């Protein structure tokens, strides 16, 4: 299995990959606090990976994005909060979705 690493605008790279016919088995998302943009979510859904792992520092935007992905045929299998910053109000949340 190969891994591909690219630097650039995620939505643009995903669009290029979809147009080239690329397939993905798994995608890991770790967006900024404001979540994934619409272009990113559309690109991920168009690639149709079997599994998506979504890491987030903002449960509200993660919930919004997971709702979009479940509307695209994904099922939320697991969601796990992690208190990586004790004595602060910040948590990381890992979600696993499958198609």
C-alpha positions as CSV (number, residue, x, y, z in Angstrom):
1,X,0.0,0.0,0.0
2,X,1.3,3.4,-0.9
3,X,0.9,6.7,0.8
4,X,0.8,10.0,-1.0
5,X,1.8,13.3,0.7
6,X,1.1,16.6,-1.0
7,X,1.4,20.2,0.2
8,X,-1.1,22.7,-1.0
9,X,-4.8,23.7,-0.8
10,X,-6.6,20.5,0.3
11,X,-9.8,21.2,-1.7
12,X,-7.8,21.8,-4.9
13,X,-5.6,18.6,-4.4
14,X,-8.7,16.5,-3.7
15,X,-10.4,17.9,-6.9
16,X,-7.3,17.0,-8.9
17,X,-7.3,13.5,-7.5
18,X,-11.0,13.0,-8.2
19,X,-10.6,14.2,-11.8
20,X,-7.6,11.9,-12.3
21,X,-9.7,8.9,-11.2
22,X,-7.7,8.3,-8.1
23,X,-9.2,6.0,-5.5
24,X,-8.5,6.1,-1.7
25,X,-9.0,3.3,0.8
26,X,-8.6,5.6,3.8
27,X,-8.4,9.3,4.5
28,X,-7.2,11.0,7.7
29,X,-8.6,14.5,8.3
30,X,-7.2,16.9,10.9
31,X,-8.6,20.3,10.0
32,X,-8.2,23.6,11.8
33,X,-10.6,24.7,14.5
34,X,-13.2,25.9,12.0
35,X,-13.5,22.4,10.4
36,X,-13.4,21.3,6.8
37,X,-14.5,23.6,4.1
38,X,-17.2,22.5,1.7
39,X,-14.7,21.7,-1.1
40,X,-12.8,19.4,1.2
41,X,-15.9,17.5,2.3
42,X,-17.1,17.2,-1.3
43,X,-13.7,16.0,-2.4
44,X,-13.5,13.4,0.3
45,X,-17.0,12.1,-0.5
46,X,-16.2,12.0,-4.2
47,X,-13.1,9.8,-3.5
48,X,-15.3,7.4,-1.6
49,X,-12.8,5.9,0.8
50,X,-13.9,2.9,2.8
51,X,-12.8,4.6,6.1
52,X,-12.3,8.2,7.3
53,X,-10.5,9.1,10.5
54,X,-11.4,12.6,11.5
55,X,-9.4,14.2,14.3
56,X,-10.7,17.5,15.6
57,X,-10.0,20.1,18.3
58,X,-13.5,21.5,17.9
59,X,-16.4,19.1,18.6
60,X,-19.0,21.5,17.2
61,X,-17.4,21.8,13.7
62,X,-16.6,18.1,13.7
63,X,-20.2,17.2,14.4
64,X,-21.2,19.5,11.5
65,X,-18.8,17.8,9.1
66,X,-19.6,14.3,10.3
67,X,-23.3,15.1,9.7
68,X,-22.4,16.0,6.1
69,X,-20.4,12.8,5.6
70,X,-23.2,10.6,7.1
71,X,-25.5,12.2,4.5
72,X,-23.0,10.9,1.8
73,X,-23.4,7.3,2.9
74,X,-20.9,7.1,5.8
75,X,-21.6,5.6,9.2
76,X,-20.1,7.0,12.4
77,X,-18.6,3.9,14.1
78,X,-16.6,5.4,16.9
79,X,-16.1,8.8,18.5
80,X,-13.5,9.2,21.3
81,X,-12.7,12.4,23.2
82,X,-9.2,12.8,24.4
83,X,-8.2,15.2,27.2
84,X,-4.7,16.0,25.9
85,X,-4.6,19.4,27.6
86,X,-5.5,18.9,31.3
87,X,-6.9,21.8,33.3
88,X,-8.0,23.6,30.1
89,X,-11.3,23.5,28.3
90,X,-9.7,22.0,25.1
91,X,-10.2,18.4,24.0
92,X,-9.3,16.5,20.9
93,X,-12.0,14.2,19.4
94,X,-11.3,11.3,17.1
95,X,-14.1,9.9,15.0
96,X,-14.0,6.8,12.7
97,X,-16.5,6.6,9.8
98,X,-17.0,3.8,7.3
99,X,-18.8,3.5,4.1
